[in-house]
Amino acid sequence: MASTTPERPVVLGQVHGLFGIRGWIKVYSFTRPREAILDHERWWIGRADEARPFRVLEGRYQGKTLVARLADDDGEPLADRDAAVALLEQDIAVERATLPDPAPGEYYWVDLIGLNVQTTQDIPLGRVTAMMETGANDVLVVTGDRERLIPLVADEFVIDVDFEANRMTVDWDPEF
């Protein structure tokens, strides 16, 4: 089975357990709704710099847990529990190109990470280095001369996102 890296991988979940003896895995999904991860026919399972492609043959809720049956890229299903154990605690990613375009004013976190951030007065604050989910709203982690946490709230704090210019403009006090 070939190992490689998908083009612009987006991590959507993680293999967090085994289910049964026939090679099924338990899936922890980061998607909303959780079962949306099953909409993707091809998963890349592995770590950041190396992943293996798998096809999703079946997936469903089993109680409160998502489970999936996978096949390697040649279509051979995982034979048993022993074949699935090698996938434990591995990330589940898809290629960015397979995701639908977000609605206006919505963004995939992976697209925001790396953007240069400046204030509405053109004062550079740094780059988006991470994202956090707080419950109330998502938060940008901007690292420059120091780390800043800026709520991802369109039109209030985030004024403009320009992917072509690799820039985000925020209404934020640079001293804060």
N, C-alpha and C positions, 0 to 999 in steps of 0.2 A: 504494500500500500504506500503510495507516494506521500511524502511529507513536504510541505511547502508553506507559504504564507499567503492568505487570501489578499486580494487587492483591497486596500482601505478597509480592514476588518472593523466590525462593530460588535462588541461583546454584548450579547443579549441574555446570557445566563451562565449557568455552571452545572456540571454533572455533580450531584451531591449524594448519590446513593445508588444502590442496585435494587432491582425489583424482580423477584422471582429467580428462576434458574435458567431462563431461556434467552438471556442477553439483554433484557430490558434495563433501562436506566431511570433513575429519578432525576428530575430536572428542576433546578431553582431558576425561575425566570425573572428577569429584570423588566420585562415588557409590561405595558398596561393596555389591555388586560393581560393577565399572566399567560393565558393560553395562546396569545398572539405569536409566541415563539414557534408554535407548531405550524403556523402558516408558511414557514420557510421550508422548502423541500431539501435544501442543502445546507448543512452545518459544517463549520470548521471547528474541530475540537482539539485543543492543545493550549499552548502558552503564547505569549506575545510574539515571539520571533519564529515559532514553528508550530504548525497545526496540520491536522490530517482532515481531508474531506470525508463527510459521511452523508448519506441520504436518509431522510426521515421516512420510514415505511409506515409507521402508525404512531399516534400519540393520543393521550386522553387523560382526563382526571381519574385518579384512583383514590377515592376519598377526597382529601384536601391536597393531594400531591399530584403533580404532573408526572407522567411516565411516558417514555418513548421507546420504540423499537427502531434500531438503526441498521443500516447496511453500509459496507465499505463502498468506495467509489465505483467498484466493479459490480455492485448490486448484491454481493454476498451478505446476507444478514449476519449480525453478531451471533455466533453459534450458542454461546452459553454464558453463564455468570463469570467464568474465568476470562472470557474475551472482553467483557464489559468492565471488569475491575481495573484494567489499565487506563480507563477514562476517568476514574474517580478524581474529583477536585479539579478537573480541567475546565477551562473556559469554553463556552459555546459562542461562536461568532458567526456572522454572515458578512458577505461582501456589501459594502455601502451602497453599491449600485442596485442591489436587490430591494432596498427599502423604498417605500413610497415617499414622494415629496411631502415634506411637512406643510401644514396649513400656514397661511401668512401669519407672521408673528410668532410661530413656533419653530423650534430648532432641535436638531439632534445634538446631544452633548458633544459627541465626537467632532462635529463640525465647528463647534465654538472653541474647543481646546486648541491653543496655539495662536488665536487672534491677538493682535496688538490692541490694547485698550487705551483710549484717550478720553479726556473730558470734553465737554462742549466748548471749552476755551482752548482746545488743542494741547493740553498738558498731558504728556504720556504718563500712564500709571503702571505699565508693564504688560505682561501677557497672561491670557487665561491659561492656567496650568492644571486646573482640576475643576470639578463641579461637585456640589453637595446637594442632597435632598433634605429639606428641613421639615417638611410637612406643610408649612404655610406657603412656601414658594422655593424654587430652586435657587441656589446661590453660586455665583461665579467666584472662584479663587483666583485672584489676580496677583501675580508675583512680579515685582519690580524692585524699587529701592527698599520696599518692605511688602509684606503680604497684606492684601485687602480682601475683604469679603463683601461682595456687591450683590444685592438681590437681583435675580433675573426677572425683572418686572418691566415689561414693554411700556414705553411712553412715559413711565415715571422715572426709572433709573436708566434703562437701556433705551437710548434714543434712536440709534441706527446700528445696523449690522451690515457691513459691506464685505462680502466674501471675496470679491474680486480684488479689493484693496487690502485684504487680510486685516481688517480693522473693525473695531467696535467703538462707538461713541456713547459715553455714559454721562448722565447728569450726576456728578459725584464730587464732593469737596476733596481735593487732593490731600488736604491735611488730615482727613478722617481715615 
